[in-house]
């Protein structure tokens, strides 16, 4: 057989054997180099193509419903003009009915006039030529033109994996007060905003703003005989509105409510106390003597500062700074931002590294200390890759000791494990090829690592078949070790390639899946390279150890 002669010539020639080592080492080095050079990017899971997404609108605290409606109307008009958008639903002063994403994105906590949520439905995947995440990326800049009244507009997609508050969450701890913590959070947000692939940066902390409180003049109210209930009702009907009754109609599925509220003339012309009192003077209540008393005669207006909402985690005060990624993994803009914190951050702070990627800051002037802890999908990604990496190492160690028990040779067992580890070459290059032929970035995902772990057993089995058959040929046929290894490798090439092709054809069904594509591509590339490793690398690496195995 030609293959047998080819393998025998490689084994017999020290220079050719060394060439196999060098080629394998070079390919392995190139594979590892794809990570720091970002030729291959890692991500927990690729983006999910969905039929819906949400738009969160947060105006400056204290903004009115009218202002919020103006911003949401602008956004909805731009969305409806898009061909693939079927309909939108606007929720002002509240979040939409809870979905998978909103469970942890605090949609249910929206209760201010300055907040709104827009639910956007688009065409089904087979009726459009663009993925939902690419459409969101394209429309994001256009929607930002509606950002009036300091509105923060965020586009929220359904997560492909575990639901988290945001792709990147910077938890800010420390500081002597909420105000100092908030000011430091603003500096952190500015660094994140400078990263090219980070969008929708937001500080989840209230800014101070003025509001007006109504104080009742109890003496005047008692003298007029007007009840507190009357005053409350007239204010509520004038500015909030109330459902008085319902109308039943035969051609409607449900009752039609009768809603009463004053028109837009009730809106205050300015934030001046006198203007507010003049407007309230138009609201009159009937006294016990039958006289109409202006509401402004019974109250006084006081301007106060709205107390901010405090947040904490594990009973420790903190502020979240969140950001989403635009067609990128979370880890790369975070590393760039982290470098900016370490090298180019505010000169008033001493920056030091904490555990993992976290950072600590000390104000040189005040001595205040702040801690920046990374969370969100980024942390899930890091934890997942660490766990899967640990599982991979444990699998290699277990297989190594299993082979030691079977062959009673540390060297041959190490060779088998090394051959299994080298299959990473196929995994990496398969991802590079997929990234070249697909329109979107093809990431090395968590499912890719699962496939890599599964390859260990396949590669170890191929090596074991060659070793055992070589031993049998030496003992039964009297062949030399090099002849036995070459013949065993050539003979086992057919069943090995059939196993490889079966795995490739089966895995090709997964290769185009949004979530499990990494698993399919890893199995295809890994099994193909495992065949090459089994045919050339394994014979070279085991030939010198076969004598020990035969003796045993």
BATIPA-72050 format. One record per residue (C-alpha): residue in one letter; x, y, z. Coordinates in steps of 0.02 Angstrom, whole numbers, padded with zeros to 5 digits. Example, Ala and Ser with C-alpha at 12.3 -4.5 7.8 and 13.67 -1.06 7.14 Angstrom:
2
SEKOL  aa       x       y       z
SEKOL   A   00615  -00225   00390
SEKOL   S   00684  -00053   00357
***
This chain:
552
SEKOL  aa       x       y       z
SEKOL   X   00000   00000   00000
SEKOL   X   00060   00175  -00044
SEKOL   X   00002   00247   00122
SEKOL   X   00096   00112   00218
SEKOL   X   00257   00147   00122
SEKOL   X   00236   00335   00145
SEKOL   X   00213   00318   00333
SEKOL   X   00358   00193   00344
SEKOL   X   00474   00314   00254
SEKOL   X   00427   00452   00377
SEKOL   X   00458   00341   00527
SEKOL   X   00624   00276   00459
SEKOL   X   00691   00449   00418
SEKOL   X   00740   00555   00569
SEKOL   X   00735   00713   00464
SEKOL   X   00558   00677   00402
SEKOL   X   00502   00634   00578
SEKOL   X   00574   00799   00639
SEKOL   X   00481   00887   00497
SEKOL   X   00317   00813   00560
SEKOL   X   00355   00880   00733
SEKOL   X   00398   01052   00664
SEKOL   X   00243   01064   00554
SEKOL   X   00131   01009   00697
SEKOL   X   00213   01132   00816
SEKOL   X   00198   01274   00689
SEKOL   X   00014   01240   00657
SEKOL   X  -00020   01228   00844
SEKOL   X   00071   01393   00875
SEKOL   X  -00027   01477   00736
SEKOL   X  -00189   01411   00810
SEKOL   X  -00150   01481   00982
SEKOL   X  -00095   01647   00905
SEKOL   X  -00268   01675   00832
SEKOL   X  -00333   01726   01005
SEKOL   X  -00217   01872   01048
SEKOL   X  -00222   01931   00866
SEKOL   X  -00413   01922   00871
SEKOL   X  -00419   01821   00709
SEKOL   X  -00539   01712   00806
SEKOL   X  -00649   01797   00935
SEKOL   X  -00727   01712   01085
SEKOL   X  -00905   01742   01143
SEKOL   X  -01025   01652   01259
SEKOL   X  -01155   01626   01122
SEKOL   X  -01185   01711   00953
SEKOL   X  -01325   01838   00935
SEKOL   X  -01500   01769   00920
SEKOL   X  -01609   01801   00767
SEKOL   X  -01779   01844   00841
SEKOL   X  -01945   01912   00779
SEKOL   X  -01954   02048   00911
SEKOL   X  -01849   02171   01009
SEKOL   X  -01881   02316   01129
SEKOL   X  -01832   02498   01141
SEKOL   X  -01807   02570   01315
SEKOL   X  -01829   02758   01331
SEKOL   X  -01769   02850   01486
SEKOL   X  -01786   03039   01490
SEKOL   X  -01708   03152   01619
SEKOL   X  -01791   03127   01788
SEKOL   X  -01935   03247   01810
SEKOL   X  -01982   03248   01625
SEKOL   X  -02167   03249   01586
SEKOL   X  -02273   03118   01500
SEKOL   X  -02295   03240   01356
SEKOL   X  -02108   03246   01328
SEKOL   X  -02092   03057   01341
SEKOL   X  -02233   03036   01215
SEKOL   X  -02146   03156   01096
SEKOL   X  -01987   03050   01099
SEKOL   X  -02077   02883   01083
SEKOL   X  -02185   02949   00939
SEKOL   X  -02028   02999   00845
SEKOL   X  -01953   02826   00872
SEKOL   X  -02112   02733   00822
SEKOL   X  -02129   02836   00662
SEKOL   X  -01953   02791   00608
SEKOL   X  -01981   02607   00650
SEKOL   X  -02147   02593   00559
SEKOL   X  -02066   02665   00403
SEKOL   X  -01955   02511   00394
SEKOL   X  -02019   02374   00279
SEKOL   X  -01981   02229   00395
SEKOL   X  -02069   02306   00547
SEKOL   X  -02247   02240   00562
SEKOL   X  -02307   02338   00715
SEKOL   X  -02252   02427   00873
SEKOL   X  -02331   02445   01044
SEKOL   X  -02288   02592   01158
SEKOL   X  -02297   02584   01347
SEKOL   X  -02274   02753   01432
SEKOL   X  -02239   02758   01618
SEKOL   X  -02228   02567   01625
SEKOL   X  -02140   02420   01548
SEKOL   X  -02212   02298   01422
SEKOL   X  -02283   02131   01480
SEKOL   X  -02135   02034   01548
SEKOL   X  -02038   01927   01425
SEKOL   X  -01878   01826   01439
SEKOL   X  -01765   01978   01423
SEKOL   X  -01865   02094   01535
SEKOL   X  -01860   01977   01685
SEKOL   X  -01688   02041   01733
SEKOL   X  -01677   02204   01635
SEKOL   X  -01790   02292   01761
SEKOL   X  -01932   02321   01638
SEKOL   X  -02059   02290   01776
SEKOL   X  -01985   02432   01879
SEKOL   X  -02030   02566   01753
SEKOL   X  -02158   02678   01838
SEKOL   X  -02104   02856   01801
SEKOL   X  -02176   02979   01676
SEKOL   X  -02000   02996   01605
SEKOL   X  -01990   02810   01560
SEKOL   X  -02064   02711   01417
SEKOL   X  -02042   02548   01325
SEKOL   X  -02078   02508   01144
SEKOL   X  -02108   02329   01089
SEKOL   X  -02061   02304   00905
SEKOL   X  -02118   02155   00802
SEKOL   X  -02035   02117   00637
SEKOL   X  -02066   01993   00497
SEKOL   X  -02030   01809   00521
SEKOL   X  -01854   01752   00479
SEKOL   X  -01904   01670   00314
SEKOL   X  -01990   01829   00254
SEKOL   X  -01840   01946   00274
SEKOL   X  -01662   01953   00207
SEKOL   X  -01580   02022   00363
SEKOL   X  -01556   01951   00537
SEKOL   X  -01641   02042   00680
SEKOL   X  -01477   02085   00766
SEKOL   X  -01408   02162   00606
SEKOL   X  -01567   02263   00584
SEKOL   X  -01553   02325   00763
SEKOL   X  -01374   02377   00730
SEKOL   X  -01422   02470   00571
SEKOL   X  -01571   02563   00646
SEKOL   X  -01487   02611   00810
SEKOL   X  -01403   02771   00748
SEKOL   X  -01561   02829   00661
SEKOL   X  -01664   02808   00819
SEKOL   X  -01537   02909   00919
SEKOL   X  -01590   03063   00820
SEKOL   X  -01751   03059   00923
SEKOL   X  -01651   03086   01082
SEKOL   X  -01733   03248   01142
SEKOL   X  -01740   03308   01323
SEKOL   X  -01581   03210   01367
SEKOL   X  -01669   03047   01324
SEKOL   X  -01568   02887   01335
SEKOL   X  -01627   02765   01201
SEKOL   X  -01574   02583   01218
SEKOL   X  -01615   02439   01100
SEKOL   X  -01642   02275   01192
SEKOL   X  -01635   02108   01102
SEKOL   X  -01689   01939   01168
SEKOL   X  -01534   01858   01243
SEKOL   X  -01465   01701   01161
SEKOL   X  -01409   01633   01329
SEKOL   X  -01440   01666   01513
SEKOL   X  -01535   01830   01539
SEKOL   X  -01428   01968   01614
SEKOL   X  -01448   02153   01650
SEKOL   X  -01336   02200   01502
SEKOL   X  -01191   02135   01398
SEKOL   X  -01069   02233   01506
SEKOL   X  -01111   02289   01682
SEKOL   X  -00988   02392   01784
SEKOL   X  -01036   02385   01968
SEKOL   X  -00968   02536   02060
SEKOL   X  -00942   02516   02247
SEKOL   X  -00864   02629   02378
SEKOL   X  -00859   02818   02398
SEKOL   X  -00911   02918   02551
SEKOL   X  -01083   02961   02482
SEKOL   X  -01206   02925   02344
SEKOL   X  -01158   03088   02258
SEKOL   X  -00973   03045   02249
SEKOL   X  -01014   02869   02188
SEKOL   X  -01127   02942   02053
SEKOL   X  -00994   03066   01996
SEKOL   X  -00867   02925   01984
SEKOL   X  -00993   02821   01885
SEKOL   X  -01007   02962   01759
SEKOL   X  -00818   02955   01732
SEKOL   X  -00828   02766   01706
SEKOL   X  -00970   02790   01580
SEKOL   X  -00865   02914   01479
SEKOL   X  -00728   02783   01460
SEKOL   X  -00853   02653   01400
SEKOL   X  -00931   02777   01277
SEKOL   X  -00762   02797   01192
SEKOL   X  -00756   02612   01145
SEKOL   X  -00805   02591   00963
SEKOL   X  -00912   02435   00984
SEKOL   X  -01000   02484   01146
SEKOL   X  -01171   02566   01130
SEKOL   X  -01320   02612   01240
SEKOL   X  -01210   02662   01387
SEKOL   X  -01317   02712   01536
SEKOL   X  -01291   02754   01719
SEKOL   X  -01426   02675   01825
SEKOL   X  -01434   02813   01955
SEKOL   X  -01551   02961   01975
SEKOL   X  -01489   03138   01948
SEKOL   X  -01545   03272   02068
SEKOL   X  -01690   03376   02005
SEKOL   X  -01816   03498   02078
SEKOL   X  -01997   03458   02106
SEKOL   X  -02145   03550   02181
SEKOL   X  -02242   03490   02332
SEKOL   X  -02418   03546   02374
SEKOL   X  -02447   03589   02557
SEKOL   X  -02627   03604   02618
SEKOL   X  -02682   03752   02725
SEKOL   X  -02785   03655   02852
SEKOL   X  -02859   03811   02935
SEKOL   X  -02931   03878   02773
SEKOL   X  -02994   03707   02722
SEKOL   X  -03086   03685   02888
SEKOL   X  -03163   03859   02875
SEKOL   X  -03229   03830   02698
SEKOL   X  -03297   03659   02743
SEKOL   X  -03212   03577   02595
SEKOL   X  -03155   03400   02627
SEKOL   X  -02981   03334   02590
SEKOL   X  -03062   03204   02478
SEKOL   X  -03130   03344   02367
SEKOL   X  -02957   03422   02347
SEKOL   X  -02877   03255   02309
SEKOL   X  -03010   03209   02180
SEKOL   X  -03003   03373   02087
SEKOL   X  -02813   03364   02071
SEKOL   X  -02819   03182   02018
SEKOL   X  -02955   03210   01887
SEKOL   X  -02869   03365   01820
SEKOL   X  -02696   03293   01796
SEKOL   X  -02705   03103   01803
SEKOL   X  -02881   03067   01745
SEKOL   X  -03004   02937   01806
SEKOL   X  -03123   02810   01732
SEKOL   X  -03297   02863   01785
SEKOL   X  -03401   02726   01705
SEKOL   X  -03412   02609   01556
SEKOL   X  -03519   02595   01401
SEKOL   X  -03581   02428   01337
SEKOL   X  -03598   02414   01148
SEKOL   X  -03660   02265   01052
SEKOL   X  -03524   02271   00920
SEKOL   X  -03376   02277   01041
SEKOL   X  -03296   02130   01129
SEKOL   X  -03272   02222   01293
SEKOL   X  -03338   02372   01388
SEKOL   X  -03284   02546   01330
SEKOL   X  -03220   02651   01477
SEKOL   X  -03272   02833   01501
SEKOL   X  -03112   02922   01546
SEKOL   X  -03116   03101   01613
SEKOL   X  -02968   03220   01619
SEKOL   X  -02936   03402   01578
SEKOL   X  -02861   03443   01408
SEKOL   X  -02684   03505   01376
SEKOL   X  -02727   03678   01442
SEKOL   X  -02696   03605   01616
SEKOL   X  -02509   03592   01579
SEKOL   X  -02403   03720   01671
SEKOL   X  -02321   03853   01563
SEKOL   X  -02160   03858   01665
SEKOL   X  -02077   03798   01824
SEKOL   X  -02115   03963   01910
SEKOL   X  -02215   03946   02073
SEKOL   X  -02326   04094   02028
SEKOL   X  -02370   04019   01860
SEKOL   X  -02415   03854   01945
SEKOL   X  -02527   03943   02071
SEKOL   X  -02611   04041   01931
SEKOL   X  -02648   03880   01839
SEKOL   X  -02716   03796   01996
SEKOL   X  -02825   03948   02029
SEKOL   X  -02931   03897   01879
SEKOL   X  -02982   03741   01977
SEKOL   X  -03125   03787   02094
SEKOL   X  -03211   03689   02231
SEKOL   X  -03383   03714   02307
SEKOL   X  -03381   03769   02491
SEKOL   X  -03516   03723   02618
SEKOL   X  -03592   03896   02590
SEKOL   X  -03608   03869   02404
SEKOL   X  -03463   03981   02353
SEKOL   X  -03330   03928   02227
SEKOL   X  -03158   03933   02306
SEKOL   X  -03001   03931   02195
SEKOL   X  -02888   03786   02238
SEKOL   X  -02740   03904   02249
SEKOL   X  -02820   03985   02403
SEKOL   X  -02812   03822   02500
SEKOL   X  -02634   03768   02462
SEKOL   X  -02456   03828   02453
SEKOL   X  -02317   03769   02336
SEKOL   X  -02143   03724   02396
SEKOL   X  -01993   03684   02286
SEKOL   X  -01889   03536   02348
SEKOL   X  -01748   03425   02284
SEKOL   X  -01801   03249   02236
SEKOL   X  -01709   03119   02337
SEKOL   X  -01620   02991   02224
SEKOL   X  -01662   02806   02226
SEKOL   X  -01524   02707   02312
SEKOL   X  -01471   02536   02249
SEKOL   X  -01371   02400   02333
SEKOL   X  -01309   02224   02306
SEKOL   X  -01280   02104   02449
SEKOL   X  -01323   02249   02565
SEKOL   X  -01180   02353   02494
SEKOL   X  -01223   02520   02410
SEKOL   X  -01177   02522   02226
SEKOL   X  -01219   02597   02056
SEKOL   X  -01229   02502   01891
SEKOL   X  -01155   02571   01730
SEKOL   X  -01218   02465   01586
SEKOL   X  -01173   02450   01402
SEKOL   X  -01219   02340   01255
SEKOL   X  -01104   02276   01118
SEKOL   X  -01134   02314   00936
SEKOL   X  -01090   02159   00833
SEKOL   X  -00943   02114   00944
SEKOL   X  -00898   02003   01090
SEKOL   X  -00900   02081   01263
SEKOL   X  -00722   02037   01312
SEKOL   X  -00630   02142   01181
SEKOL   X  -00705   02315   01213
SEKOL   X  -00692   02278   01399
SEKOL   X  -00505   02242   01384
SEKOL   X  -00484   02405   01288
SEKOL   X  -00583   02499   01420
SEKOL   X  -00482   02416   01558
SEKOL   X  -00320   02472   01476
SEKOL   X  -00392   02649   01467
SEKOL   X  -00430   02642   01654
SEKOL   X  -00254   02583   01693
SEKOL   X  -00161   02702   01579
SEKOL   X  -00266   02854   01533
SEKOL   X  -00395   02875   01670
SEKOL   X  -00419   03030   01777
SEKOL   X  -00251   03088   01847
SEKOL   X  -00333   03114   02017
SEKOL   X  -00349   02926   02045
SEKOL   X  -00228   02787   02084
SEKOL   X  -00283   02633   01987
SEKOL   X  -00237   02456   02038
SEKOL   X  -00288   02283   01980
SEKOL   X  -00403   02179   02086
SEKOL   X  -00457   01997   02067
SEKOL   X  -00480   01939   01887
SEKOL   X  -00519   02092   01779
SEKOL   X  -00587   02203   01918
SEKOL   X  -00506   02368   01965
SEKOL   X  -00486   02476   02120
SEKOL   X  -00472   02666   02123
SEKOL   X  -00411   02786   02257
SEKOL   X  -00441   02973   02247
SEKOL   X  -00274   03059   02278
SEKOL   X  -00358   03214   02349
SEKOL   X  -00497   03145   02461
SEKOL   X  -00433   02969   02493
SEKOL   X  -00600   02895   02437
SEKOL   X  -00590   02718   02372
SEKOL   X  -00697   02646   02233
SEKOL   X  -00707   02470   02166
SEKOL   X  -00759   02424   01989
SEKOL   X  -00828   02246   01974
SEKOL   X  -00873   02180   01801
SEKOL   X  -01036   02085   01784
SEKOL   X  -01170   02048   01654
SEKOL   X  -01152   01933   01504
SEKOL   X  -00966   01967   01511
SEKOL   X  -00950   01880   01680
SEKOL   X  -01058   01735   01620
SEKOL   X  -00942   01717   01470
SEKOL   X  -00784   01719   01576
SEKOL   X  -00855   01598   01704
SEKOL   X  -00916   01480   01567
SEKOL   X  -00748   01476   01477
SEKOL   X  -00656   01449   01641
SEKOL   X  -00773   01306   01688
SEKOL   X  -00762   01224   01516
SEKOL   X  -00574   01249   01513
SEKOL   X  -00563   01164   01682
SEKOL   X  -00672   01021   01620
SEKOL   X  -00558   01000   01469
SEKOL   X  -00402   00990   01578
SEKOL   X  -00485   00866   01696
SEKOL   X  -00536   00759   01546
SEKOL   X  -00356   00758   01483
SEKOL   X  -00289   00710   01655
SEKOL   X  -00416   00569   01676
SEKOL   X  -00377   00499   01503
SEKOL   X  -00191   00511   01540
SEKOL   X  -00204   00407   01698
SEKOL   X  -00323   00285   01613
SEKOL   X  -00194   00258   01476
SEKOL   X  -00056   00240   01607
SEKOL   X  -00156   00102   01691
SEKOL   X  -00186   00016   01523
SEKOL   X  -00013   00032   01443
SEKOL   X   00092   00053   01602
SEKOL   X   00191   00188   01514
SEKOL   X   00190   00373   01555
SEKOL   X   00275   00417   01390
SEKOL   X   00149   00329   01276
SEKOL   X   00004   00396   01379
SEKOL   X   00074   00571   01363
SEKOL   X   00087   00547   01175
SEKOL   X  -00096   00496   01164
SEKOL   X  -00151   00647   01267
SEKOL   X  -00038   00762   01164
SEKOL   X  -00114   00696   01003
SEKOL   X  -00287   00731   01072
SEKOL   X  -00239   00907   01124
SEKOL   X  -00169   00947   00952
SEKOL   X  -00343   00926   00878
SEKOL   X  -00369   01108   00931
SEKOL   X  -00284   01149   00766
SEKOL   X  -00434   01083   00670
SEKOL   X  -00558   01170   00785
SEKOL   X  -00474   01340   00763
SEKOL   X  -00448   01329   00575
SEKOL   X  -00626   01268   00549
SEKOL   X  -00688   01423   00640
SEKOL   X  -00575   01533   00532
SEKOL   X  -00647   01456   00373
SEKOL   X  -00825   01478   00435
SEKOL   X  -00789   01659   00480
SEKOL   X  -00726   01688   00302
SEKOL   X  -00878   01613   00216
SEKOL   X  -01014   01686   00329
SEKOL   X  -01073   01867   00328
SEKOL   X  -01070   01883   00518
SEKOL   X  -00925   01852   00636
SEKOL   X  -00913   01667   00677
SEKOL   X  -00863   01660   00860
SEKOL   X  -00779   01525   00961
SEKOL   X  -00922   01494   01081
SEKOL   X  -00960   01390   01234
SEKOL   X  -01033   01255   01122
SEKOL   X  -00867   01254   01025
SEKOL   X  -00776   01209   01185
SEKOL   X  -00903   01072   01221
SEKOL   X  -00863   00999   01050
SEKOL   X  -00677   01011   01085
SEKOL   X  -00699   00915   01248
SEKOL   X  -00797   00781   01154
SEKOL   X  -00654   00762   01029
SEKOL   X  -00535   00701   01163
SEKOL   X  -00618   00531   01171
SEKOL   X  -00623   00512   00981
SEKOL   X  -00440   00555   00959
SEKOL   X  -00386   00443   01103
SEKOL   X  -00483   00297   01026
SEKOL   X  -00394   00320   00859
SEKOL   X  -00224   00319   00943
SEKOL   X  -00269   00165   01046
SEKOL   X  -00323   00069   00890
SEKOL   X  -00156   00100   00805
SEKOL   X  -00052   00057   00958
SEKOL   X  -00145  -00105   00997
SEKOL   X  -00142  -00163   00817
SEKOL   X   00045  -00123   00803
SEKOL   X   00079  -00227   00958
SEKOL   X  -00021  -00371   00885
SEKOL   X   00075  -00366   00720
SEKOL   X   00243  -00370   00810
SEKOL   X   00193  -00517   00920
SEKOL   X   00096  -00620   00790
SEKOL   X   00181  -00576   00624
SEKOL   X   00357  -00542   00686
SEKOL   X   00367  -00372   00602
SEKOL   X   00486  -00240   00659
SEKOL   X   00413  -00099   00762
SEKOL   X   00424   00028   00620
SEKOL   X   00345  -00095   00497
SEKOL   X   00207  -00138   00620
SEKOL   X   00167   00044   00657
SEKOL   X   00161   00088   00472
SEKOL   X   00051  -00062   00427
SEKOL   X  -00064  -00036   00577
SEKOL   X  -00087   00148   00533
SEKOL   X  -00123   00111   00350
SEKOL   X  -00242  -00033   00393
SEKOL   X  -00339   00068   00520
SEKOL   X  -00349   00220   00406
SEKOL   X  -00510   00160   00324
SEKOL   X  -00613   00130   00481
SEKOL   X  -00545   00292   00554
SEKOL   X  -00590   00395   00400
SEKOL   X  -00763   00315   00395
SEKOL   X  -00790   00366   00577
SEKOL   X  -00727   00541   00536
SEKOL   X  -00843   00560   00386
SEKOL   X  -00991   00499   00486
SEKOL   X  -00953   00629   00618
SEKOL   X  -00929   00765   00486
SEKOL   X  -01094   00728   00397
SEKOL   X  -01190   00721   00560
SEKOL   X  -01110   00879   00628
SEKOL   X  -01142   00976   00467
SEKOL   X  -01326   00982   00518
SEKOL   X  -01274   01083   00670
SEKOL   X  -01149   01197   00583
SEKOL   X  -01279   01324   00526
SEKOL   X  -01375   01330   00690
SEKOL   X  -01366   01496   00782
SEKOL   X  -01326   01420   00951
SEKOL   X  -01249   01250   00914
SEKOL   X  -01153   01303   00758
SEKOL   X  -00992   01312   00859
SEKOL   X  -01016   01132   00918
SEKOL   X  -01044   01069   00740
SEKOL   X  -00896   01163   00667
SEKOL   X  -00782   01107   00810
SEKOL   X  -00828   00925   00781
SEKOL   X  -00803   00940   00593
SEKOL   X  -00633   01025   00603
SEKOL   X  -00575   00924   00752
SEKOL   X  -00617   00754   00680
SEKOL   X  -00538   00796   00511
SEKOL   X  -00375   00851   00592
SEKOL   X  -00383   00701   00708
SEKOL   X  -00371   00590   00554
SEKOL   X  -00215   00681   00496
SEKOL   X  -00141   00672   00672
SEKOL   X  -00181   00486   00683
SEKOL   X  -00100   00451   00514
SEKOL   X   00063   00548   00536
SEKOL   X   00092   00622   00708
SEKOL   X   00039   00472   00813
SEKOL   X   00152   00346   00721
SEKOL   X   00302   00460   00741
SEKOL   X   00272   00495   00925
SEKOL   X   00237   00313   00977
SEKOL   X   00370   00217   00881
SEKOL   X   00505   00243   01012
SEKOL   X   00389   00187   01152
SEKOL   X   00323   00028   01070
SEKOL   X   00462  -00080   01144
SEKOL   X   00401  -00043   01321
SEKOL   X   00222  -00084   01273
SEKOL   X   00271  -00248   01190
SEKOL   X   00371  -00301   01344
SEKOL   X   00220  -00267   01453
***
